[in-house]
Every structure is written in C-alpha cells, then in structure tokens.
Amino acid sequence: LTRDYLTDFELMILLAILRIGEEAYGVPIAREIETTGGRSVVLGAVYAALDRLEKNGLVASSIGDPTPERGGRAKRFFRVTPAGVKAVRQTRRALTRLWTGVAQVEGGRV
Amino acid sequence: VTTPQPPRLAVSLLERWLPDNEPLAGDLLEASRERSAAWLWRQVLLAILGRVLVQGRTNPRPMVEATLVSLAMLALLGFHAVVASSLINHLLVLNDTTWAGVTGRYHDWQMPATMLSFLAAVLIGREIGRFHRDHRIAAVLAFLQRQRDGQCLRQSLPLHSEPASAAGSSRRGTANGCRHGVRHRAVRWNRIEEERCQDVPGDRVAMRTAAVVICSTLAAVALQTPDFTQVAAAQAPASTGGAADRQETFEVASIRRDFSGTQLGGGLAAPQPGGRFIALGATLRRLAGDAYGDLQLHQVTGGPPWADSDRFNINARAEGQRSPAEIRHMLRTLLADRFKFVAHTEMREMPVYMLTLARADRRLGSKLRPSDPKCAEEARNFFPGALGFPPPCGDFRLGARALTARGVSMDALARLLAGRAGRPGIDRTGLDGVYDLELEWSSDLGLEQAPRGSAGAGELSADGLSLFTALQEQLGLKLEPGRGSVGILVIDSAEPPTPD
C-alpha cells in the first residue's frame, strides 16, 4: 500500500539517510534521529519502517561486509531513491502549505 | 554504562526470533557497546514484538494456528503430567505396598512430572518447529499422508512468502533435497503436489515424535490412567489373597467377641514384641486400619453395620521375632481367613490438616530437635503400647495439655494431631528423619474445638495458650486446614469371624 505522504517517522528516517550519505545503516540512522530529531527510537521500528519504505520504492538497500564489532554480522546500507526524494519534497510542500497562515506556530510562539 | 559482552540470552533470543534480519542483529550488537544491557534487552524485546505483530497482521493464519496448537499442547501435556505421576506412583506401589494407601504422595509427584512433561514438550516443539516452521499442522498431516503412501511431498513455496523467508525456510530445514510443505491455503489434499524422493531424516524424527505423542495419549486413555493409583493400590496393599500374605500367617490366633461394654473409640490394637498381636475391644474398622498401615478410623470406610459396633479381643502369635510391618501383614491374612475380609484402597480428596513449617526461614522451634541416630534406629523397630515416661523411641505421650515424643516422623506427628480433629493429617514440612519434641499448652482447646476455617491457628484461647499457638512458638510448626488427597481403605465385604 503506497501513500501520497510520509508519516513523520518515515520522513525523519529519509532525512536522516540523506544527511548521513553513503554510510547510512541502522545504527547511524537511529543516532541521527535521536540527536538531531530529539526522539529516542527503537531499532526494530526503524527497520520495520525501512522495509516498508523499500517495499514502496522510496529507499534501496545493499548488504555490506561483516565486521567483528557486530559479531560478524553484515551491515545493510540504505540510500534514498529518486522516488524517495520526491516523496520528501511532496511532504515538505504539504507541510509548508499547512503551516502557512497558522498564527499559533508562526514567529516561534506557541 | 557500557556492555563489552552483550547478554547472551538477549543475543540468543535475537537469533531465534529474527534469524532473517542479520543487519538488525548486527546493529543492535554494535550499538549495545555504548549502551546498557537494559537498553539492549528493551530493543530486542520490542523488535521481537514488532516482528510478531507484523507477521500477525500480514499473515494471521499461522498465528492463529500456533495459538490453537499451543493451547492444545498445553491441555495434552497437563494430561501427560497426570499420566507420568500416576506411573511413578504405580511403580512405587509395586515396590512398597504399605505407603500408597496411607499418604497423598501421588500428588507430590505431579510437579516434577509436570516439569518433565514441559521439558518433553519443548523438545517436541523444537523438533516440529525445526522442520515445519511455516506450516506446522498442515506439514504434520502431510507427513502422515506421505507415510501412508510411501511418498513425500515436494515443497511448493508459500504464495505470500517473501523471498527472504522462503530462502530461510529452505536453508533451515530442507537443504537435502526432499522439500516438503504445502501452500498457505492448501490444506486441501488435492492441492498437495507429491513426488517420490529420498527420505529426510528430520522428517522421520518429526513423524516419530508426533506418533509417540499420539500413541501415548491413546494408550493412557485406553488404560484409564488417572485411575492408576486406585488400580495399583487395589492390586498391592489390599490384595488379601496375595502369595506373600499366605506365607505370612500367625502360628496361633484367637479371636473372641468382647462383651465388656468398652466404648473406647475403635478399641486398642497393636503389634507387640515377640511376634505377637494384641487387640482389646477392637472394632473391625480398628483392626482393618491397623492391618493396612496404621490408618486412622476415618481413613477406613464402608463395611457392614457391625464394623463399628461389634468388638473383638485378639491374641495372636507368630514364630520368632517379627517387625511391626510383618505382624500387620499377618493380621491382613488373619482378617481375610477369619472375617472373609475384602478391601481396596483408593485416593480421595477430603478435608485434612496439613503440618507445615511456620517460619519462612524454615527454622525449627527450640523444642523440636532431630533425634540421635541410636533413637532413630530404635524407632524403626518400635512396638507401640509400651508404658512409662519418657516414651520409647518412636512413640508419643499425649496428655491433656502436653505432648512428648521421641524419634517420631513429621508424618506421624501430623496424623496424631489432625486425628484429634477427625481429619487425616498430611506432612508438608519437608522434614525427613525423626525428631524429639516437647510441647505444652495451657488451654484445653483441642483441635476438634478449633474455629472452622482458621482452625484456631495462632489464636489464644480465653484461658491461655492454645495448642496451635504452642505448635508455632515451641516447635516452629503450623497446622493448617485444607483439602488433600488421602489414602482411604474401603471395606468391600466382611463376615462375622469364624469360631476359634
């Protein structure tokens, strides 16, 4: 099931991947959301969302080499596909339109 | 807080429940190096929960199937626990014919048997789950079909399987060529594709475990296993015509009606030194109770109306020195010969008093001490009825407000105290061996007068220290009312004794 707009968590994940770049796998993605996004995340939820995004063609993944600090387990690197970038832009535009003219959230006052 | 070594159990759970998500497992392990163990546990458990929820949403059928199978297995294993405990009880009765009718030990085996059954269930479930991860019920049925036809099923991948899970399934259980399984919606047999192929060892293991479970259940049902205790008891302690009984007889025995008018309970009856058995004004119920393991009167039921009214004096003697147990065996034979006595034992749920430890730290009271080895040895060959104070090892001296005992077991103490209230006593102290004790109380409040429900436990009577309070304070024991399984001797038939 594809949606026109992303959920807030999906949006944060896509933005985190875009910010990290080529080294985007589970741990840095979660760390980026925690430090920049200011919310704690569950890695299992991150992977569930990433699976969903991949199924919808918004991200693509590739398996890296196993490393000792991970108990010999491989990393799964993610990158945002053009469709994913488009979805981020669409969501941003939609949110911007929604924000526009809302007095309560303009000017930094709540 | 750092965790250089992540908790093994958490890692194991991760590998068990998320075997196809290696990157997630690696991420968790990598991140856990900078986090606490609690963080890792939370992440692992939430990841597993998320997986279960996603699977349940996308493919609910296996989840419903697994839930139903689990409930069915639970019911089945509960039944098997009863089977196992009954069989253990049966074997013990064959080995020792005296205790089964006396105590409720049958129930003591239920917890270990339950644990063993669950262990067996885990192993069986592991085997089934190992080879039939995706379609457990359907796969077992398919194996049954294959066994009948001498064929095996060719695996057809689930319609809705993701490529990763299909690959995982293949890697786990069917790497040797003969794949098995059915399509997700293909419980109908005409959808199962079959072809001849080589046997898979794992298939046979699963097949055999399923066969063992089914056959053992059917066998247990056929044998009416819950009645094993009764069957065993009927065969063993109350077999009045057994070969051993016929060989063990008194050399001389005199049975005469007692017309003295004594109304002392069931009368007096006890083995004596020198291979003798003496009964004075004893009813048939008293004699039967003595013959089958020193049972109390309320543990002997049934019988003719005169079993409680007609009284007898018995003077019997065997050749040489005999132990109390041997003399009781001879008394059974005597009852069978002269009273045409037939009885059987069975376990019954009834109100009882349970003797337990009063303190959580299992500390005994100051007036309860383990007997010395010499006294314990003497108690094994103790003959009741000896006079004098202090009592001989193995005996009690029970007064109106005092109890003294030497070399007595907690089982005997429980039966003595509870017997005053007309209930059987069950020892739940877990104390082995024999003990010396002195107990004093200042109230006349007896067990038979204790408030129902509370049994007077821990209460002071109006005029002093109750027996219950004294038990707790002086012996560190507690007598509690409850319900328990008790061995009962049921008199099937008896006739007035033949003349000497």
Chai-1 contact restraints between the chains, C-beta under 6 A:
chainA,res_idxA,chainB,res_idxB,connection_type,confidence,min_distance_angstrom,max_distance_angstrom,comment,restraint_id
A,G26,B,D27,contact,1.0,0.0,6.0,A-B,restraint_1
A,V27,B,D27,contact,1.0,0.0,6.0,A-B,restraint_2
A,V27,B,E30,contact,1.0,0.0,6.0,A-B,restraint_3
A,V27,B,A31,contact,1.0,0.0,6.0,A-B,restraint_4
A,V42,B,L46,contact,1.0,0.0,6.0,A-B,restraint_5
A,L43,B,D27,contact,1.0,0.0,6.0,A-B,restraint_6
A,L43,B,L28,contact,1.0,0.0,6.0,A-B,restraint_7
A,L43,B,Q43,contact,1.0,0.0,6.0,A-B,restraint_8
A,G44,B,L46,contact,1.0,0.0,6.0,A-B,restraint_9
A,G44,B,A47,contact,1.0,0.0,6.0,A-B,restraint_10
A,G44,B,G50,contact,1.0,0.0,6.0,A-B,restraint_11
A,Y47,B,L24,contact,1.0,0.0,6.0,A-B,restraint_12
A,A48,B,G50,contact,1.0,0.0,6.0,A-B,restraint_13
A,E69,B,E30,contact,1.0,0.0,6.0,A-B,restraint_14
A,R70,B,G26,contact,1.0,0.0,6.0,A-B,restraint_15
A,R70,B,L29,contact,1.0,0.0,6.0,A-B,restraint_16
A,R70,B,E30,contact,1.0,0.0,6.0,A-B,restraint_17
A,G71,B,L29,contact,1.0,0.0,6.0,A-B,restraint_18
A,R73,B,E22,contact,1.0,0.0,6.0,A-B,restraint_19
A,R73,B,A25,contact,1.0,0.0,6.0,A-B,restraint_20
A,R73,B,G26,contact,1.0,0.0,6.0,A-B,restraint_21
A,A74,B,E22,contact,1.0,0.0,6.0,A-B,restraint_22
A,K75,B,P23,contact,1.0,0.0,6.0,A-B,restraint_23
A,R76,B,P23,contact,1.0,0.0,6.0,A-B,restraint_24
